[in-house]
Amino acid sequence: MIKELRTSLVAAVILCAAQAAASPVFAQEDAWQRDPVTTSEKRLVGRAAIPAIVGNTVVILSAGDKRETSAQYYMANGKMRRARNEQPYFDNWDLEPEEKWSVREEADQLCISGGGWKEDLCLGIAVTGDRVTLKDNRIGLIHGMILKGDARNLSPAAGKANKAKARALVGNTLFLKAADRQSDTDSVIYFLRDGVGRARRGQAAAVPIKWMLQLNGNLCIVEAEREFRDNNCTSLSIDGSAATLAAPDRVEIRGQILKGNALKI
């Protein structure tokens, strides 16, 4: 049972099993197979590589398109937060229960425990610059990149800020004036619990919607019967009752948060 759980979790949750076939095994000293003779970046292996990831985020890359499929934030207190990004057409991170990391001295490995793990998962680790290789004896080599700090907003502090945003929205109405939107009509969005709500543009009938706050604080809204896509999301900042929506290459939109279903949609 433990072996089955280990295999399924490693393959489906933390590490991308498809990379096993695509990554030739060169022991632990892989770090994306850079030749240490031709690079000025020193290769670090085992416990010597650990300081490079502490306080930073490791993103695991899929074998084919190098899409980020897992992010792991290693905190200095020995705790780790991990999220999955499994939807190819929607860049969204799903946070997993908090885990712990440690170093197995005798084997010179990085070990992960807690969360959904029934036993420690211990991995070989090598780092060259910002490239990292994790090695599982059953799966093989898994490639990733090191990003500075809490790059995917996995920390408790980021989570606390997101919960505050959610509290400001749930049960209330976001009113976006036509002039502020550079549009002919006002827009109204009423947020309910569990990621549902209603929206109305101009004098049209209100329609059911679903909404979510991503880990990075972006607000995503789509009609209830549709699936989320990246273009359904925009950054959201809230200051008291004032809200600002912003997205690349779009005009910033300012709105007002009104108490309850203020505009009766």
C-alpha positions as CSV (number, residue, x, y, z in Angstrom):
1,M,0.0,0.0,0.0
2,I,2.8,2.4,0.9
3,K,4.6,1.6,-2.3
4,E,1.5,2.2,-4.3
5,L,0.9,5.6,-2.6
6,R,4.5,6.6,-3.1
7,T,4.4,5.8,-6.8
8,S,1.1,7.6,-7.4
9,L,2.0,10.7,-5.4
10,V,5.4,11.1,-7.0
11,A,4.0,10.6,-10.4
12,A,0.9,12.7,-10.1
13,V,1.6,15.3,-7.6
14,I,5.1,16.5,-6.9
15,L,7.1,15.2,-9.8
16,C,6.4,14.7,-13.5
17,A,6.8,11.0,-14.3
18,A,6.9,11.7,-18.0
19,Q,10.3,13.2,-17.6
20,A,11.8,9.8,-16.6
21,A,11.7,8.6,-20.2
22,A,13.0,11.9,-21.5
23,S,15.8,12.4,-19.0
24,P,18.9,10.2,-19.3
25,V,20.2,9.2,-15.9
26,F,23.7,10.6,-15.2
27,A,23.6,9.9,-11.4
28,Q,23.0,12.9,-9.2
29,E,25.4,15.2,-11.0
30,D,23.0,16.3,-13.8
31,A,21.7,19.8,-13.2
32,W,20.5,19.7,-16.7
33,Q,23.6,18.0,-18.0
34,R,25.7,21.1,-18.1
35,D,29.4,20.4,-18.5
36,P,31.2,21.8,-15.5
37,V,34.3,22.2,-17.7
38,T,32.5,24.6,-20.0
39,T,30.6,26.7,-17.5
40,S,31.7,29.1,-14.8
41,E,28.8,28.0,-12.6
42,K,29.8,25.6,-9.9
43,R,27.7,22.4,-9.6
44,L,26.5,21.7,-6.1
45,V,25.4,18.2,-5.1
46,G,23.5,16.8,-2.1
47,R,23.6,18.9,1.1
48,A,25.9,21.5,-0.6
49,A,23.0,22.3,-2.9
50,I,20.4,22.8,-0.2
51,P,21.2,26.5,0.6
52,A,20.4,27.4,-3.0
53,I,16.8,26.4,-2.6
54,V,16.1,27.6,1.0
55,G,14.0,30.8,0.9
56,N,13.4,30.2,-2.8
57,T,10.9,28.5,-5.1
58,V,11.7,25.4,-7.2
59,V,9.4,25.0,-10.2
60,I,9.3,21.5,-11.8
61,L,9.1,21.6,-15.6
62,S,7.3,19.1,-17.9
63,A,9.5,17.1,-20.2
64,G,8.1,18.3,-23.5
65,D,7.1,22.0,-23.4
66,K,8.9,22.8,-20.2
67,R,5.6,24.1,-18.7
68,E,5.7,24.6,-14.9
69,T,3.7,21.7,-13.3
70,S,4.7,22.0,-9.7
71,A,6.1,24.8,-7.5
72,Q,7.8,24.2,-4.1
73,Y,8.6,27.0,-1.7
74,Y,11.3,26.0,0.8
75,M,11.1,28.0,4.0
76,A,14.0,28.5,6.3
77,N,12.0,27.0,9.2
78,G,12.0,23.5,7.6
79,K,8.5,23.9,6.2
80,M,7.6,23.6,2.5
81,R,4.6,24.7,0.6
82,R,3.8,23.1,-2.7
83,A,1.3,23.8,-5.5
84,R,0.2,22.0,-8.7
85,N,-0.4,23.5,-12.1
86,E,-2.0,20.7,-14.1
87,Q,-4.2,22.5,-16.6
88,P,-2.5,23.1,-19.9
89,Y,-4.9,25.9,-21.0
90,F,-5.2,27.7,-17.7
91,D,-2.1,28.8,-15.6
92,N,-3.4,28.3,-12.1
93,W,-1.8,26.9,-9.0
94,D,-3.6,24.6,-6.5
95,L,-2.1,24.7,-3.1
96,E,-1.3,21.4,-1.3
97,P,-1.2,20.8,2.5
98,E,1.9,22.1,4.2
99,E,4.9,19.7,4.2
100,K,8.3,19.6,5.8
101,W,11.8,19.3,4.3
102,S,15.0,18.0,5.9
103,V,18.4,16.6,4.9
104,R,19.2,12.9,5.3
105,E,22.8,13.2,6.2
106,E,23.9,9.6,5.7
107,A,22.5,9.5,2.1
108,D,23.2,13.2,1.3
109,Q,19.6,13.6,0.2
110,L,16.7,16.1,0.4
111,C,13.7,14.6,2.2
112,I,10.1,15.6,2.2
113,S,7.5,14.5,4.8
114,G,4.1,15.4,6.1
115,G,1.2,16.6,4.0
116,G,-0.1,13.6,2.0
117,W,3.1,11.6,2.5
118,K,2.9,8.3,4.5
119,E,6.7,8.0,4.5
120,D,9.5,10.3,3.8
121,L,10.3,11.0,0.1
122,C,14.1,11.3,-0.2
123,L,15.6,12.7,-3.4
124,G,19.1,13.3,-4.7
125,I,19.6,17.0,-5.6
126,A,22.1,18.9,-7.8
127,V,22.1,22.6,-8.6
128,T,24.0,24.5,-11.3
129,G,23.2,28.2,-11.3
130,D,19.4,28.4,-11.4
131,R,18.9,24.9,-12.7
132,V,18.1,22.1,-10.4
133,T,17.9,18.3,-10.8
134,L,16.0,16.0,-8.4
135,K,16.6,12.3,-8.6
136,D,14.2,9.6,-7.4
137,N,15.6,6.1,-7.6
138,R,12.3,4.8,-9.0
139,I,11.5,7.6,-11.5
140,G,14.8,9.0,-12.5
141,L,15.7,12.6,-13.0
142,I,13.3,15.6,-12.7
143,H,14.4,19.0,-14.0
144,G,13.4,22.3,-12.5
145,M,14.4,26.0,-12.1
146,I,15.1,28.0,-9.0
147,L,13.2,31.3,-8.7
148,K,14.0,33.9,-6.2
149,G,11.9,34.1,-3.0
150,D,8.2,33.2,-2.9
151,A,7.9,33.5,-6.7
152,R,4.6,31.7,-6.9
153,N,2.9,33.2,-3.8
154,L,2.9,30.0,-1.7
155,S,3.9,31.5,1.6
156,P,1.5,31.9,4.6
157,A,1.8,35.7,4.3
158,A,0.6,35.5,0.7
159,G,-2.3,33.2,1.7
160,K,-3.3,35.6,4.4
161,A,-3.5,38.5,2.0
162,N,-5.6,36.5,-0.4
163,K,-8.1,35.6,2.3
164,A,-8.5,39.3,3.1
165,K,-9.3,40.0,-0.5
166,A,-11.9,37.2,-0.5
167,R,-13.5,38.5,2.6
168,A,-13.8,42.0,1.0
169,L,-15.6,40.4,-2.0
170,V,-17.9,37.7,-0.7
171,G,-21.4,38.9,-0.1
172,N,-20.7,42.3,-1.7
173,T,-20.9,44.0,-5.1
174,L,-18.2,45.4,-7.4
175,F,-19.4,48.3,-9.4
176,L,-17.4,49.4,-12.5
177,K,-18.5,52.6,-14.1
178,A,-18.7,52.9,-17.8
179,A,-16.4,55.9,-18.0
180,D,-13.7,54.2,-15.9
181,R,-14.0,51.1,-18.1
182,Q,-13.9,53.2,-21.4
183,S,-17.1,51.4,-22.2
184,D,-20.7,52.4,-23.1
185,T,-22.2,50.5,-20.1
186,D,-21.6,50.0,-16.4
187,S,-20.7,46.5,-15.1
188,V,-21.9,45.0,-11.8
189,I,-20.6,41.8,-10.2
190,Y,-22.1,40.3,-7.1
191,F,-19.9,37.8,-5.4
192,L,-21.3,34.9,-3.4
193,R,-19.6,32.2,-1.4
194,D,-18.1,29.0,-3.1
195,G,-16.9,30.9,-6.1
196,V,-20.3,31.7,-7.6
197,G,-22.2,34.9,-8.2
198,R,-24.0,37.1,-10.8
199,A,-23.0,39.8,-13.2
200,R,-24.7,42.4,-15.3
201,R,-23.5,44.7,-18.0
202,G,-25.6,47.8,-18.7
203,Q,-29.4,47.1,-18.6
204,A,-29.0,43.5,-19.7
205,A,-30.3,40.6,-17.5
206,A,-27.9,39.4,-14.9
207,V,-26.1,36.1,-15.7
208,P,-24.7,33.4,-13.4
209,I,-20.9,33.5,-13.1
210,K,-18.1,31.7,-11.3
211,W,-15.1,33.4,-9.9
212,M,-11.9,32.6,-8.1
213,L,-8.8,34.3,-6.6
214,Q,-5.6,32.8,-7.7
215,L,-2.6,32.4,-5.4
216,N,-1.0,35.5,-6.9
217,G,-4.1,37.6,-6.0
218,N,-5.5,37.7,-9.6
219,L,-9.3,37.7,-9.9
220,C,-10.8,35.4,-12.5
221,I,-14.4,35.6,-13.6
222,V,-16.2,33.7,-16.3
223,E,-19.8,32.8,-17.2
224,A,-21.0,29.8,-15.1
225,E,-21.1,27.3,-18.0
226,R,-17.6,28.1,-19.3
227,E,-14.1,27.0,-18.2
228,F,-11.5,29.4,-16.9
229,R,-8.8,30.6,-19.3
230,D,-5.9,32.9,-18.7
231,N,-7.6,35.9,-20.4
232,N,-10.5,35.6,-17.8
233,C,-8.1,36.8,-15.1
234,T,-6.8,40.2,-14.0
235,S,-4.8,41.6,-11.1
236,L,-6.9,42.9,-8.3
237,S,-5.9,45.4,-5.6
238,I,-8.3,46.6,-2.9
239,D,-7.9,49.7,-0.7
240,G,-10.9,50.1,1.6
241,S,-13.9,50.2,-0.7
242,A,-11.9,51.1,-3.8
243,A,-10.9,48.3,-6.2
244,T,-8.5,48.4,-9.1
245,L,-8.3,45.9,-11.9
246,A,-5.3,45.7,-14.2
247,A,-4.0,43.5,-16.9
248,P,-1.1,43.7,-19.4
249,D,-1.9,45.8,-22.5
250,R,-5.2,46.9,-21.0
251,V,-6.4,50.1,-19.5
252,E,-6.5,50.1,-15.7
253,I,-10.1,49.9,-14.3
254,R,-11.1,51.4,-11.0
255,G,-14.3,50.3,-9.3
256,Q,-16.1,50.5,-6.0
257,I,-17.0,47.7,-3.6
258,L,-20.6,48.2,-2.3
259,K,-22.1,46.4,0.7
260,G,-24.3,43.4,0.0
261,N,-26.3,43.1,-3.2
262,A,-26.5,46.9,-3.4
263,L,-27.7,47.1,-7.0
264,K,-30.1,44.2,-6.7
265,I,-28.9,41.9,-9.5
